């Protein structure tokens, strides 16, 4: 099978680049194992400090509304991080103090929402907190299995009973000016968070939970749907296993499901992620990129891979594949002219492109622009 561009990885970087190329008239294919960092997505796009019109428009066309308001966001542990661009239902605040009295609401049996940590963090910022848990009969079946009491399973239930949740919270409210809820709403129906805000006579803030991330999975679903509507080929549950690279160009790649029937293309994008999604692999002696054998920038001394303080910034998370100025992947010191590496597989090797979601989006657009202005071969 031949395409204009083949993208390895169905996460944020892979989806943004593939949608952009499809919109430009290319015929593309995504190879996705099914697991990616969007399952951990906070709902905010780190290191997107400027108003990013191109990003907002691409997401809007997929049915995802973003808002831009430089400030801070609330983390699941009650701390605050700088943020500027977020999903519509993720609150951003000018300062870490967003209310006077806070009602923290969770659900009986739900262990992935840490109300005590949230309360401790908010009270350090001068906010008074009261914690309550809703006991909902609709969740009794989920409570029978701890594996079912996860954010995604709860979200499927909440999209059906959100009106009841609103009624219960209205009864609980005293003199609080703000209600903080776990971000387990709007998985299938994106209007639910807004309706909850309209139904509660106080400010409503949705706080993140332990993964999997409901806003992340919802974002992936909507971007994937947009890509397929544009005519893209999404090879779900497949994995790139190797590549035919000759004379400084990728000729084709092999996948686990297609076996000897390689995927040919004029261009290839490597958006396979970092260690979590096996875009990078390590052993006690080295870190490698398994599909193309790209050069990886890492310390030879393994003792320098990690920081003794577990909570400190770990050096190995900054390691990534080497690229040239326009993100061509480098192998044996030479760029592969039709291969681009984007997203978290870059680690911190390209700090000018930002980090996390910001890195994914910026690097995706760099690769797209280079592909579209290059002559087809």
N, C-alpha and C positions, 0 to 999 in steps of 0.2 A: 504493500500500500504506500502511495506517495502523497505527501502533503506539502504545502508551502513552508509551514513551520510546525515542528513537534515540540511540545512542552512537557517536560518531566516534572510532575508535581502539581497537585490540585489544591494547594493552599492559596493564601492571599496573593502572593507574587505570581503564581502560575495562572490564577483566574484573571487577575487584572491584565496581565500581558496577553493572554489568549483572547479575552473579550475585545481588547483594543485592536488586535490583529484581525479578528473576524469582522469588526466594524469597518476596518479599512479594506475589506474585500479579500483577505487571505483565506485559504482553506487550512485549518489547523486541527491538531489532535492533542488532547491531554492524556497523559498516562498517570494514573493516580492509584496509590496503594490503599487510599481511604483514610489514612491517619495523617493529621497535619496540625500545625500550631494554632489554627483557627479554633480548635477545640479548647484552647486556653485563652482565647481572645477576651480582653477586658471590656471591649466596647469602645475604647479610646485608641487613637492612632498616635502612639508615641513618636516624638521628634517630628511632628508636622506643625511647626510653629507658625508658618505663613498660611494665609488663606488659600487653600488648594482647589481652585476652580475645576481643574481637569478631573480631580478625584471625585469631587462632589457630583459633577455631572455624570460620570460613569456609574457611580453608585445609585444615583437617582433613577437612571434608566433601568436599573435592576430592581427598582422598588424599595431601595434602602435610603432613607433620609438621614443626612448628616447635619450637624450644626457646629458652627465655629465660634468659640468663646474662650479665649485664652484665660487660663486660671489653673485650678487644681481639681482632681477627681478623688473620690473616696475609694479606698482599697478594701478588700474583704477583712483586713486585720485592723481597720480603724485608723489607718495612717492616710496621708494624702500624697499624691504625686502630681507633678506638673502635667497639664494636658491642655490642648487647644481644639482639636477636632475629635468629635465623638459621634456615635450613633445617636439618633434623636432621643431615645429613652434613657440615655446615660447623662446624669446631671453633671455640669461643670460649675464651679463656684469661683468667685473672684478671690476669696480667702478661705482658709480651712474652717471658718466658723459660719455655718449656714443656717443656724437656728438657735432658739433659746431653750426650748424644751422638746425633747425627742422621744417619740414612741417607737421602740424597736420591736418589730413583729416577725415572728417565725412560725413554724408549724410543728406540731407534736411529732417527734420521731425523726425530724430532719436534722442530721448531724453535720451537714456541709455548709452551714451558715452560722458563723461564730458571733453570736450576739454579745457575749461577754467581752470579747476582744474589741468589738465595735464600740461598745459602751465605754470601755476604758479609754480608747483613743479619742472618742468624742468629748468625754469629760475632761481630758487634758486640754482640750481647746475651749473649755469654759461652757460646754453644753450639758444640760441635765438630762439624764436618760432613764426611761422606764421600759422594762423588757416584758413582753407577753408572747405567749404561743397560742395559736389557734388550733383547736381540736376539731377537725373536720371529718365527718363520717366517710366522705368520698375518698379519703386517703387511707382508710383502714386496710384495704387490700394491699396497698403499697407497703404499709408498715410490717406486713408479715415477712417480708424479705428485705434485709438491709441493702441489697444490691438494687432494689427497686426504688429506694428512697434517695434517688440521685436527682440532680437538677432537671435533666431532660425528661425523666419519667414524671416528675412532679409537674413540669411545665405542660405536659399533655393534658393532665387533669385540670390545671389552673385555667387553661384557655376555655374550659367548659364551665367552670364555677366561679369565675372572677367576680361576678356580681354578688355572690354570696360572701366572698372575701371582703368586698367593699362594705357590705352591711355589717359584718362582724367587727370591722375596724371602726366604723362609725359608732358602734356601741362602746368599744374600748376607749375611744378618745375622751380625754378630760380637757385639760387646758394646754395640751401640746400644740405647737405650731408646725411641727414636722413629723412625718411618718417615714421610717426607713423599712423597706421590704427587701427580701432576697430577689435577685434578678432571675425569676423563674416564670416570667409571663411573656406572652407574645411569640412563642415558638412557631406556631402555625398561623396565628392571626396577629399581624403586626399592629393592629389598632388597639389591642387590649391595654398596653401600658398607658396610652393616652386616655382611654376610657376610665381607667382606675384613678388617674389624676383628677379627672373631671368629677368623679363620684365621691371623693374624700375631701371634706372641708378643712384641709391642711396641706402644706407642701408635701409632696410625695417624692422620695428619693429611692431609687433602686440600687442596691449595693451588690457587688459581685459575690459569687460563691466559689467553693472549690470546684475544679473542673469535673465533668465537662461543662463548658460555658454555653448557656442558652443563647445569648446574643451572638456568640461565635458560630454556633451551629446554624442558627437562623441566617447569618450573613453568608455562610458557605452555601446553604441551600438556594438562596436567592441569586447569588452570583452564578452558581452552576446552572440554574434554570435560565438565566439570561444568556449564558454562553450557548446553551443548547438551542434556545430560540433563534439565535443568530446563525445556527447551522453547524456549530462546532461538534467534533467527535470526542466524546468523553469515555475513555477506556477505564472504567471503574474496577478496582480490585486487581489491577495488573501492576507489574513492576519491571522497570528497565534493568536488564541483566548485563548488558555489554554493548560495545559500540565498534563499528568499523571506521577507523580514522586513518586516512591516507593523504599524504601530501598536504598536511596542514588543514584538512577539512574532514568533517564528519560525513560519511556517506550514508550510513544507516545505523539504526539501533535495534537490538533484539530485546524482546520482552518475555516474561515468564509464560504468559498465555499464548502468545503468537509464535513462540519457539523460533523456528528457522525462518519464518516469514517476517523479515525485517521491515521496519518503518523507515522509509526514505523521505528526505525533505531537503529543501534548499537551506533551511536554517533550523537550529535546535536551541532550545532554552532549557537550562538546568535550574529548576526551582524546587529541588528535592528536599530542601530544609536542612536542618542540622542533625544532631545525634538522635533526637526523639524519633524522627521519621527515617532514620538511617541514610540521610544524605551524606553524612560523615560517619565513619566507623573508626574505632580505635582498638588497639590492643596494648599490652604493656610497653611496646617499643615504638609504635608509630600511630599516626592518624592519617587515614586515607579517604579519598573520594572513590567509591567503588565502580561507577559506571564508565567514566572516561579516563580514570587514572590521573586526574588533574593534580598539579602541584598544590600542596597544602602548606600554609604558613603557620608553623608551630615550633615551640622550643624543643630542641633535641633532648635536653635533660628533662626526664619525666617529672622530676621533683619540682620543676617550675610550672607544671600544668595546673596545679591547684594551690589554693591559699589555705594555710592551716586553720584559719578562722572560717568555720563553715558558713557563717553569715556574711563573710566578706565577698568581694567580687572575684569570681573564679576565672583565672587566666584562660583555661581551656575553652570557655564559652566565647572567647574572642577570636579563636582560631578559625580560619576559613580558607577557601580555595583562592589561589592567586589569579588575578585578572589584569588586563591592560586598561588603558584609559577609558575604553568604551565597553568594558566588561566581557571581552572575549576571554574564555577560560584558557589558562596557560598549562601546557604539559611539557615536561622536560625543558622548561625555560622558554618555550615558543608558544605564541598564541594560536589557538585553533580558530580560523577566520570566520567560521559560520556557527560557532557555539558561544552562547552567552550564559553567564552564571549570575543569578539574581536571588534576592531574598536572604534568608538567614544562613544559607550555605557560605555567604561571604564573611560571616562572623563580624569582627570589627576591623577587617582589612581595608574597608572603604568608609572611614568615619564621616566624610563629607556628605554621604548619602543618608546619614542618620542611623537609627536603630529600630529594632522590632518592626511594627507595622509601617512606620515611616520608611525604613530601609526597603521593605518589601515593595511598597508602591513606587518609590522613587527609582529604584533599580529596574523595576519592571518597565517603567516609561523610558528609561535610557535604552534598554534593549529593544523595545518596540520601535523607537525613533530610528535607531541604527538599522534595524531590519528593513523598515519601510523606505529608507533613503538609499539603501544599497541596491546594486544591480542584481537582478535574479540570475542565478547560474544554473 
